[in-house]
Amino acid sequence: MICPFCKKEAKWCDNVERYGKRYGKSYMCYWCEPCDAYVGCHNNTQKALGTMANQDLRSRRMLAHSVLDPLWKSGKYNRHQVYSILKKHFGYEVHVGSSNEEQCDKIIKFIKSLP
């Protein structure tokens, strides 16, 4: 996988290389060491969970989740309903793990506008 930030090859590795210890059941990731961008993988395969993110993008995605997740974790909606609302509003399936900074900002703004 090519890093979208520095255009260098990201290595597929155990996330212990990035974090110093293993996290999760699915511990494989793509990691670009020079710019510290990474993405986890599905079930220890080489299939990425989303797109690679550097620190700025990871922060924005975490912020988007901090606004989005309480909607379904509170029981006000179920998770499927939340993502259906997003799809209806944006016209495409929304995945925070594949969103860029601008898309995250739009998600945050929309969620905050809900009654």
DSSP file (Angstrom, degrees, kcal/mol; ACC not computed):
  #  RESIDUE AA STRUCTURE BP1 BP2  ACC     N-H-->O    O-->H-N    N-H-->O    O-->H-N    TCO  KAPPA ALPHA  PHI   PSI    X-CA   Y-CA   Z-CA
    1    1 A M              0   0    0      0, 0.0     9,-3.5     0, 0.0     2,-0.4   0.000 360.0 360.0 360.0 137.5    0.0    0.0    0.0
    2    2 A I  B     -A    9   0A   0      7,-0.2     7,-0.2     1,-0.0    30,-0.1  -0.784 360.0-117.4 -93.4 132.7    1.3    3.4   -0.9
    3    3 A C     >  -     0   0    0      5,-3.3     4,-1.6    -2,-0.4     5,-0.0  -0.520  15.1-148.4 -67.9 127.2    1.1    6.1    1.8
    4    4 A P  T  4 S+     0   0    0      0, 0.0    -1,-0.1     0, 0.0    -2,-0.0   0.616  93.1  50.1 -73.2  -9.7   -1.3    8.9    0.6
    5    5 A F  T  4 S+     0   0    0      3,-0.1    -2,-0.0     1,-0.0    -3,-0.0   0.889 129.3  11.4 -95.1 -48.1    0.7   11.5    2.6
    6    6 A C  T  4 S-     0   0    0      2,-0.2     3,-0.1    26,-0.0    -1,-0.0   0.494  91.7-127.8-111.2  -5.8    4.4   10.9    1.6
    7    7 A K     <  +     0   0    0     -4,-1.6     2,-0.2     1,-0.2     3,-0.0   0.638  64.9 130.8  68.0  17.2    3.8    8.5   -1.3
    8    8 A K        -     0   0    0      1,-0.1    -5,-3.3    -6,-0.1     2,-0.3  -0.593  69.7 -87.3 -94.2 162.5    6.2    5.9    0.1
    9    9 A E  B     -A    2   0A   0     -7,-0.2     2,-0.4    -2,-0.2    -7,-0.2  -0.525  39.3-144.6 -69.7 127.8    5.5    2.2    0.5
   10   10 A A        -     0   0    0     -9,-3.5     2,-0.3    -2,-0.3    22,-0.3  -0.768  18.4-126.9 -90.5 138.6    3.7    1.4    3.8
   11   11 A K  E     -B   31   0B   0     20,-2.2    20,-2.7    -2,-0.4     2,-0.6  -0.638   8.0-129.9 -89.9 145.8    4.7   -1.9    5.3
   12   12 A W  E     +B   30   0B   0     -2,-0.3     2,-0.3    18,-0.2    18,-0.2  -0.829  51.7 145.2 -88.4 120.9    2.2   -4.5    6.4
   13   13 A C  E     -B   29   0B   0     16,-3.1    16,-2.7    -2,-0.6     2,-0.2  -0.934  56.1 -78.5-152.4 169.0    3.1   -5.4    9.9
   14   14 A D  E >   -B   28   0B   0     -2,-0.3     3,-2.3    14,-0.2     4,-0.4  -0.568  45.2-124.3 -69.2 135.5    2.0   -6.5   13.4
   15   15 A N  T 3> S+     0   0    0     12,-3.6     4,-2.7     1,-0.3     3,-0.5   0.602 103.3  82.3 -66.3  -6.9    0.8   -3.4   15.2
   16   16 A V  H 3> S+     0   0    0      1,-0.2     4,-2.0    11,-0.2    -1,-0.3   0.815  85.1  60.6 -61.1 -29.3    3.3   -4.1   18.0
   17   17 A E  H <4 S+     0   0    0     -3,-2.3    -1,-0.2     2,-0.2    -2,-0.2   0.853 112.6  36.1 -66.0 -33.9    5.8   -2.3   15.7
   18   18 A R  H  4 S+     0   0    0     -3,-0.5    -2,-0.2    -4,-0.4    -1,-0.2   0.892 131.3  26.7 -84.1 -44.6    3.7    0.9   15.8
   19   19 A Y  H  < S-     0   0    0     -4,-2.7    -3,-0.2     2,-0.3    -2,-0.2   0.656  97.5-119.1 -97.9 -18.5    2.5    0.8   19.4
   20   20 A G  S  < S+     0   0    0     -4,-2.0     2,-0.3    -5,-0.4    -4,-0.2   0.294  94.0  47.1  90.5 -11.2    5.1   -1.2   21.2
   21   21 A K  S    S-     0   0    0     -6,-0.4     2,-0.3     2,-0.0    -2,-0.3  -0.969  96.3 -91.0-152.9 162.3    2.5   -3.8   22.2
   22   22 A R        -     0   0    0     -2,-0.3     2,-0.4    -3,-0.1     5,-0.1  -0.577  37.1-163.2 -80.9 134.3   -0.2   -5.7   20.3
   23   23 A Y        -     0   0    0     -2,-0.3    -8,-0.2     4,-0.2    -7,-0.0  -0.965  46.2 -10.1-118.6 134.0   -3.7   -4.2   20.3
   24   24 A G  S    S-     0   0    0     -2,-0.4     3,-0.1     1,-0.1     0, 0.0   0.173  81.2 -79.2  78.6 168.5   -6.9   -6.0   19.4
   25   25 A K  S    S+     0   0    0      1,-0.2     2,-0.9     2,-0.0    -1,-0.1   0.838 126.8  54.6 -73.0 -35.0   -7.8   -9.3   18.0
   26   26 A S        +     0   0    0      1,-0.1    -1,-0.2    17,-0.1    15,-0.2  -0.850  69.6 163.5-101.8  99.2   -7.0   -8.0   14.5
   27   27 A Y        +     0   0    0     -2,-0.9   -12,-3.6    -3,-0.1     2,-0.3   0.339  34.2 103.4-106.3   4.6   -3.4   -6.8   15.1
   28   28 A M  E     +B   14   0B   0    -14,-0.2    13,-1.8    13,-0.2     2,-0.3  -0.641  43.9 162.5 -88.7 148.8   -2.1   -6.4   11.5
   29   29 A C  E     -BC  13  40B   0    -16,-2.7   -16,-3.1    -2,-0.3     2,-0.5  -0.963  41.7-112.3-152.9 166.4   -1.8   -3.0   10.0
   30   30 A Y  E     -BC  12  39B   0      9,-2.7     9,-1.9    -2,-0.3     2,-0.4  -0.942  40.9-175.8-101.7 130.7   -0.2   -0.9    7.2
   31   31 A W  E     -BC  11  38B   0    -20,-2.7   -20,-2.2    -2,-0.5     2,-0.9  -0.989  25.0-159.6-136.6 127.2    2.2    1.6    8.7
   32   32 A C  E  >> - C   0  37B   0      5,-3.2     4,-1.4    -2,-0.4     5,-1.1  -0.883  13.3-168.3-101.0 100.2    4.2    4.3    7.0
   33   33 A E  T  45S+     0   0    0     -2,-0.9     3,-0.3     1,-0.2    -1,-0.2   0.879  77.8  61.3 -60.6 -42.0    7.0    4.9    9.6
   34   34 A P  T  45S+     0   0    0      0, 0.0    -1,-0.2     0, 0.0    -2,-0.0   0.865 124.1  18.3 -57.6 -37.1    8.3    8.1    8.0
   35   35 A C  T  45S-     0   0    0     -3,-0.5    20,-0.4     2,-0.1    -2,-0.2   0.358 101.7-124.0-115.5   5.5    5.1   10.0    8.4
   36   36 A D  T  <5 +     0   0    0     -4,-1.4     2,-0.4    -3,-0.3    -3,-0.2   0.817  57.3 149.3  56.4  36.7    3.4    7.8   11.0
   37   37 A A  E   < +C   32   0B   0     -5,-1.1    -5,-3.2    17,-0.1     2,-0.3  -0.790  17.2 158.8 -93.9 143.2    0.3    7.2    9.0
   38   38 A Y  E     -CD  31  53B   0     15,-1.7    15,-1.7    -2,-0.4     2,-0.3  -0.983  27.9-160.9-157.2 167.6   -1.4    3.8    9.4
   39   39 A V  E     -C   30   0B   0     -9,-1.9    -9,-2.7    -2,-0.3    13,-0.1  -0.963  24.2-124.2-151.9 137.8   -4.6    1.8    9.1
   40   40 A G  E     -C   29   0B   0     -2,-0.3     9,-2.9   -11,-0.2    10,-0.4  -0.261  26.2-126.8 -75.6 169.5   -5.6   -1.5   10.7
   41   41 A C  B >   -E   48   0C   0    -13,-1.8     3,-0.7     7,-0.3     2,-0.3  -0.886  21.3-100.2-122.9 152.1   -6.6   -4.6    8.8
   42   42 A H  G >  S-     0   0    0      5,-3.0     3,-3.1    -2,-0.3     5,-0.4  -0.525  94.8 -24.5 -67.8 125.4   -9.7   -6.9    8.9
   43   43 A N  G 3  S-     0   0    0     -2,-0.3    -1,-0.2     1,-0.3     3,-0.1   0.754 119.4 -58.8  42.9  42.0   -9.1  -10.1   10.8
   44   44 A N  G <  S+     0   0    0     -3,-0.7    -1,-0.3   -16,-0.2     2,-0.1   0.721 108.5 124.5  61.8  24.1   -5.3  -10.0   10.3
   45   45 A T  S <  S-     0   0    0     -3,-3.1    -1,-0.2     2,-0.2   -17,-0.1  -0.371  79.2-104.4 -95.3-176.3   -5.7  -10.1    6.6
   46   46 A Q  S    S+     0   0    0     -2,-0.1     2,-0.7    -5,-0.1    -3,-0.1   0.277  86.1 113.6 -92.2  10.9   -4.2   -7.5    4.2
   47   47 A K        -     0   0    0     -5,-0.4    -5,-3.0     2,-0.0    -2,-0.2  -0.757  67.9-131.4 -86.4 114.3   -7.6   -5.9    3.7
   48   48 A A  B     -E   41   0C   0     -2,-0.7    -7,-0.3    -7,-0.2    -8,-0.1  -0.302   2.1-138.0 -66.5 145.9   -7.5   -2.4    5.2
   49   49 A L  S    S-     0   0    0     -9,-2.9     2,-0.2     2,-0.0    -8,-0.1   0.693  79.5 -39.0 -74.6 -20.7  -10.3   -1.3    7.6
   50   50 A G  S    S-     0   0    0    -10,-0.4     2,-0.3    48,-0.1    48,-0.3  -0.651  93.5 -41.8-167.8-135.3  -10.4    2.1    5.9
   51   51 A T        -     0   0    0     46,-2.7   -11,-0.1    -2,-0.2   -13,-0.1  -0.829  64.7 -88.8-115.2 157.9   -7.7    4.5    4.6
   52   52 A M        -     0   0    0     -2,-0.3     2,-0.4   -13,-0.1   -13,-0.2  -0.301  45.1-162.6 -62.7 146.7   -4.4    5.4    6.0
   53   53 A A  B     -D   38   0B   0    -15,-1.7   -15,-1.7   -17,-0.1     2,-0.1  -0.998  11.1-151.0-137.0 136.1   -4.4    8.3    8.4
   54   54 A N     >  -     0   0    0     -2,-0.4     4,-2.9   -17,-0.2     5,-0.2  -0.316  49.3 -82.9 -88.1-177.1   -1.7   10.6    9.8
   55   55 A Q  H  > S+     0   0    0    -20,-0.4     4,-2.4     1,-0.2     5,-0.2   0.896 128.8  50.3 -58.9 -43.4   -2.0   12.3   13.2
   56   56 A D  H  > S+     0   0    0      1,-0.2     4,-1.9     2,-0.2    -1,-0.2   0.927 114.6  43.2 -61.4 -45.3   -4.2   15.2   12.0
   57   57 A L  H  > S+     0   0    0      2,-0.2     4,-2.6     1,-0.2    -2,-0.2   0.890 111.8  53.9 -69.9 -38.7   -6.6   12.9   10.2
   58   58 A R  H  X S+     0   0    0     -4,-2.9     4,-2.4     1,-0.2    -1,-0.2   0.918 108.7  50.2 -60.2 -41.9   -6.7   10.4   13.1
   59   59 A S  H  X S+     0   0    0     -4,-2.4     4,-2.0    -5,-0.2    -1,-0.2   0.908 111.1  48.2 -61.9 -42.3   -7.6   13.3   15.4
   60   60 A R  H  X S+     0   0    0     -4,-1.9     4,-2.3     2,-0.2    -2,-0.2   0.895 111.5  49.9 -67.1 -40.0  -10.4   14.5   13.1
   61   61 A R  H  X S+     0   0    0     -4,-2.6     4,-2.5     2,-0.2    -2,-0.2   0.896 109.4  51.4 -65.6 -39.4  -11.8   10.9   12.8
   62   62 A M  H  X S+     0   0    0     -4,-2.4     4,-2.1     2,-0.2    -1,-0.2   0.895 109.9  50.3 -63.3 -38.8  -11.8   10.5   16.6
   63   63 A L  H  X S+     0   0    0     -4,-2.0     4,-1.1     2,-0.2    -2,-0.2   0.916 109.1  51.3 -64.4 -43.0  -13.7   13.8   16.9
   64   64 A A  H >X S+     0   0    0     -4,-2.3     4,-2.5     1,-0.2     3,-0.6   0.926 111.8  47.1 -59.9 -44.7  -16.2   12.6   14.4
   65   65 A H  H 3X S+     0   0    0     -4,-2.5     4,-2.5     1,-0.2    -1,-0.2   0.855 105.5  59.6 -65.6 -33.7  -16.7    9.3   16.3
   66   66 A S  H 3< S+     0   0    0     -4,-2.1    -1,-0.2     1,-0.2    -2,-0.2   0.769 115.0  35.9 -67.5 -23.1  -17.0   11.3   19.6
   67   67 A V  H << S+     0   0    0     -4,-1.1     4,-0.3    -3,-0.6    -2,-0.2   0.804 123.7  42.3 -92.3 -37.8  -20.0   13.1   18.1
   68   68 A L  H >X S+     0   0    0     -4,-2.5     3,-1.4    -5,-0.2     4,-0.6   0.924 105.2  58.2 -78.4 -48.8  -21.5   10.2   16.1
   69   69 A D  H >X S+     0   0    0     -4,-2.5     4,-2.8     1,-0.3     3,-0.8   0.823  94.1  63.9 -61.2 -36.8  -21.2    7.2   18.4
   70   70 A P  H 3> S+     0   0    0      0, 0.0     4,-1.8     0, 0.0     6,-0.4   0.791  92.7  67.2 -59.2 -23.9  -23.2    8.6   21.4
   71   71 A L  H <4 S+     0   0    0     -3,-1.4     6,-1.6    -4,-0.3     5,-0.5   0.917 115.1  25.3 -61.3 -42.5  -26.3    8.6   19.1
   72   72 A W  H X< S+     0   0    0     -3,-0.8     3,-0.6    -4,-0.6    -1,-0.2   0.777 119.1  57.8 -94.0 -27.8  -26.3    4.8   18.9
   73   73 A K  H 3< S+     0   0    0     -4,-2.8    -2,-0.2     1,-0.2    -1,-0.1   0.802 103.3  55.7 -70.9 -26.5  -24.6    4.0   22.2
   74   74 A S  T 3< S-     0   0    0     -4,-1.8    -1,-0.2    -5,-0.3    -2,-0.2   0.671 113.0-119.2 -76.8 -16.7  -27.3    6.0   24.1
   75   75 A G  S <  S+     0   0    0     -3,-0.6    -3,-0.1     2,-0.4    -2,-0.1   0.393  83.6 119.0  91.4  -2.9  -30.0    3.9   22.5
   76   76 A K  S    S+     0   0    0     -5,-0.5     2,-0.3    -6,-0.4    -4,-0.2   0.898  91.2   1.0 -61.0 -39.5  -31.6    6.9   20.8
   77   77 A Y  S    S-     0   0    0     -6,-1.6    -2,-0.4     4,-0.0     2,-0.2  -0.908  81.5-114.6-134.6 161.9  -30.9    5.1   17.5
   78   78 A N     >  -     0   0    0     -2,-0.3     4,-2.0     1,-0.1     3,-0.3  -0.632  38.5-103.2 -92.1 166.9  -29.4    1.9   16.6
   79   79 A R  H  > S+     0   0    0      1,-0.2     4,-2.1    -2,-0.2     5,-0.2   0.887 121.0  53.4 -58.3 -42.3  -26.1    1.9   14.8
   80   80 A H  H  > S+     0   0    0      1,-0.2     4,-2.0     2,-0.2    -1,-0.2   0.901 107.5  51.9 -59.9 -41.8  -27.7    1.0   11.4
   81   81 A Q  H  > S+     0   0    0     -3,-0.3     4,-2.5     2,-0.2    -1,-0.2   0.911 107.6  52.4 -62.2 -42.8  -30.2    3.9   11.8
   82   82 A V  H  X S+     0   0    0     -4,-2.0     4,-2.1     1,-0.2    -1,-0.2   0.938 112.4  44.0 -60.1 -47.2  -27.4    6.4   12.4
   83   83 A Y  H  X S+     0   0    0     -4,-2.1     4,-2.2     1,-0.2    11,-0.4   0.803 111.3  54.6 -71.9 -26.8  -25.5    5.3    9.3
   84   84 A S  H  X S+     0   0    0     -4,-2.0     4,-2.5    -5,-0.2    -1,-0.2   0.892 107.2  51.0 -68.0 -40.0  -28.7    5.3    7.3
   85   85 A I  H  X S+     0   0    0     -4,-2.5     4,-2.3     2,-0.2    -2,-0.2   0.918 111.6  47.9 -61.5 -44.0  -29.4    8.9    8.3
   86   86 A L  H  X S+     0   0    0     -4,-2.1     4,-3.0     2,-0.2     5,-0.4   0.922 111.2  50.2 -63.0 -43.7  -25.9    9.8    7.2
   87   87 A K  H  X S+     0   0    0     -4,-2.2     4,-2.4     1,-0.2     5,-0.3   0.915 111.1  48.8 -62.0 -43.0  -26.3    8.0    3.9
   88   88 A K  H  < S+     0   0    0     -4,-2.5    -1,-0.2     2,-0.2    -2,-0.2   0.916 115.8  43.8 -62.9 -43.0  -29.6    9.8    3.2
   89   89 A H  H  < S+     0   0    0     -4,-2.3    -2,-0.2    -5,-0.2    -1,-0.2   0.931 124.6  31.8 -68.9 -46.9  -28.1   13.2    4.0
   90   90 A F  H  < S-     0   0    0     -4,-3.0    -2,-0.2     2,-0.3    -3,-0.2   0.688  99.7-126.3 -89.7 -18.8  -24.8   12.8    2.1
   91   91 A G  S  < S+     0   0    0     -4,-2.4     2,-0.3    -5,-0.4    -3,-0.2   0.617  81.8  65.6  84.1  11.4  -26.0   10.6   -0.7
   92   92 A Y  S    S-     0   0    0     -5,-0.3     2,-0.3    -6,-0.3    -2,-0.3  -0.978  96.5 -81.5-156.0 160.4  -23.3    7.9   -0.1
   93   93 A E        -     0   0    0     -2,-0.3     2,-0.5    -3,-0.1    -9,-0.1  -0.519  47.0-142.5 -68.3 127.7  -22.4    5.4    2.5
   94   94 A V        +     0   0    0    -11,-0.4     2,-0.4    -2,-0.3    -7,-0.1  -0.804  24.3 173.7 -97.4 128.5  -20.4    7.1    5.2
   95   95 A H    >>  -     0   0    0     -2,-0.5     3,-2.1     1,-0.1     4,-0.5  -0.960  21.3-155.7-131.6 114.5  -17.5    5.4    6.9
   96   96 A V  G >4 S+     0   0    0     -2,-0.4     3,-1.4     1,-0.3    -1,-0.1   0.876  94.7  62.1 -57.7 -37.3  -15.5    7.5    9.3
   97   97 A G  G 34 S+     0   0    0      1,-0.3   -46,-2.7   -48,-0.1    -1,-0.3   0.574 110.4  39.6 -67.3  -8.5  -12.5    5.3    8.7
   98   98 A S  G <4 S+     0   0    0     -3,-2.1    -1,-0.3   -48,-0.3     2,-0.2   0.330  95.3 108.7-116.1   2.3  -12.5    6.2    5.1
   99   99 A S    <<  -     0   0    0     -3,-1.4     2,-0.1    -4,-0.5   -48,-0.1  -0.543  59.1-139.2 -86.2 145.4  -13.3    9.9    5.5
  100  100 A N     >  -     0   0    0     -2,-0.2     4,-2.4     1,-0.1     5,-0.2  -0.331  39.2 -89.7 -88.2-179.5  -10.9   12.7    4.9
  101  101 A E  H  > S+     0   0    0      1,-0.2     4,-2.3     2,-0.2     5,-0.2   0.898 126.8  50.0 -61.4 -42.2  -10.7   15.8    7.1
  102  102 A E  H  > S+     0   0    0      1,-0.2     4,-2.0     2,-0.2    -1,-0.2   0.913 111.4  48.4 -63.7 -42.9  -13.3   17.8    5.2
  103  103 A Q  H  > S+     0   0    0      2,-0.2     4,-2.5     1,-0.2    -1,-0.2   0.899 109.9  52.7 -64.7 -39.8  -15.7   14.9    5.2
  104  104 A C  H  X S+     0   0    0     -4,-2.4     4,-2.7     1,-0.2    -1,-0.2   0.919 108.0  51.1 -60.3 -43.1  -15.2   14.5    9.0
  105  105 A D  H  X S+     0   0    0     -4,-2.3     4,-2.5     1,-0.2    -1,-0.2   0.896 110.4  48.9 -61.5 -39.7  -16.0   18.1    9.5
  106  106 A K  H  X S+     0   0    0     -4,-2.0     4,-2.5     2,-0.2    -1,-0.2   0.891 110.7  50.4 -67.0 -39.4  -19.2   17.8    7.5
  107  107 A I  H  X S+     0   0    0     -4,-2.5     4,-2.8     2,-0.2     5,-0.2   0.942 112.1  47.8 -61.5 -47.8  -20.2   14.7    9.5
  108  108 A I  H  X S+     0   0    0     -4,-2.7     4,-2.3     1,-0.2    -2,-0.2   0.926 112.7  48.0 -59.1 -47.5  -19.6   16.6   12.8
  109  109 A K  H  X S+     0   0    0     -4,-2.5     4,-0.9    -5,-0.2    -1,-0.2   0.916 113.7  47.1 -62.0 -43.8  -21.5   19.6   11.6
  110  110 A F  H >X S+     0   0    0     -4,-2.5     3,-0.8     2,-0.2     4,-0.6   0.940 112.0  48.9 -64.9 -47.3  -24.5   17.5   10.4
  111  111 A I  H >< S+     0   0    0     -4,-2.8     3,-1.2     1,-0.3    -1,-0.2   0.899 109.4  52.9 -60.8 -40.8  -24.7   15.4   13.6
  112  112 A K  H 3< S+     0   0    0     -4,-2.3    -1,-0.3     1,-0.2    -2,-0.2   0.734 104.6  57.4 -67.5 -20.3  -24.5   18.5   15.8
  113  113 A S  H << S+     0   0    0     -4,-0.9    -1,-0.2    -3,-0.8    -2,-0.2   0.588  83.1 106.6 -85.4 -10.1  -27.5   19.9   13.8
  114  114 A L    <<        0   0    0     -3,-1.2    -3,-0.0    -4,-0.6    -4,-0.0  -0.392 360.0 360.0 -70.1 146.3  -29.8   16.9   14.6
  115  115 A P              0   0    0      0, 0.0    -1,-0.1     0, 0.0    -3,-0.1   0.500 360.0 360.0 -69.6 360.0  -32.6   17.5   17.1
